Amino acid sequence: MSYDSNEAQNVGYACAAFSVVILSSRVIISRWRREPVDLSFFLVLLSILVIIGRIITNNYYLKFGTANDVLHDPGFSDRHDTSMLKVGSILVLLARVLLTATLWLQICILLLFYSRITSGILWADRLTNITWVIVGITFVAVVLATFLECRPIDVYWQVDPDPGHCVRAYVQLLIQGIANIIIDLLLLSIAYPLICLRKRSLSEYISLYTLFALGTFCIVITVIRVVLIFSEHSSQTTRSLWASVQMFVSCFVANTPTIYGSLRVARRMKRSGQRSMPGYAEPLRRPAHPERESWMKMDEEISPMPTSGNSLMVFSPSSASYDEAAAPAQPSHPPSSTQDRRRRLSIGRIL
């Protein structure tokens, strides 16, 4: 199915607007709750700037046209002014880099989210570190493919003689798509302990499987995008339209869990605060520095248990629960941070 430039522009505007709304909502909710500013916060702000830059670039290269448009549609020169083809072709390269930056920023945001949830699980920590390395390597690979697929670079805006298939950027598309799918699978693998650690209520299972469904949806959109672009011989309007769709889906998947978690925790804190105020005489006020509460527990909270003597709480991997084992004496030093994380794993409030 082919698309014209107006359709690509309209879809691009809509997807960019929805993406910015999602990201801005996350920032606003975070500031309203006065949550600590961390790396995710700055990645969200950077994502907003990159998306705005991409939609501006997208608008101009669809207006000016590219060498790929001329090669794809022989009648393009008769219907459009081709004097700006070089500028349009250069802007396409910039737009591809901005799209890659947007997608990889969302990957980083989601990776931070999952890594905090599973912190303390040894194999998940190792897989998270491996994923960070893969994210960096694949980003560099996609950017290099964007600029080096045609050599010399001026072939990208060459029309006569025929520059060949390199201007259609199939290699860049495949590297970006395959890398995206591999990273999405790694993210799903990192999140897998959420399901395995303990029995959950129906609502918790729904929330968990929704996270997995969203991750799978990202993979499906990537596959659809690649297939349609190949079927349309890398038409620039098709590439632009489906790049916008994938950008929106990535923003939605990476940020919705945190937005949902923030609102759920805020609602729970409000109800708890109202119950503690007799007669609800005064309006509920937000604390100056709210704690990083969780909205879905990774494991059961450990409650004090009466014992006849000194005891030590020991985690049993086989039963995924904490058992009481007698110890000759209470340790004279507090448990290490790693042990503490393994004893109480939760989905932290993340921004």
CORBEL-V865460 format. One record per helix or strand of 2 or more residues. SS is the DSSP state (alpha for helix, beta for strand). FROM is the first residue (numbers start at 1). TO is the last residue. Records with the same first field share a line. If there is no record, write none. Layout:
# CORBEL-V865460
SS: FROM-TO / FROM-TO
This chain:
# CORBEL-V865460
alpha: 5-33 / 39-64 / 67-72 / 76-79 / 85-117 / 122-148 / 153-157 / 165-168 / 170-191 / 193-196 / 202-231 / 236-275 / 278-280 / 337-343
beta: 311-316 / 321-326
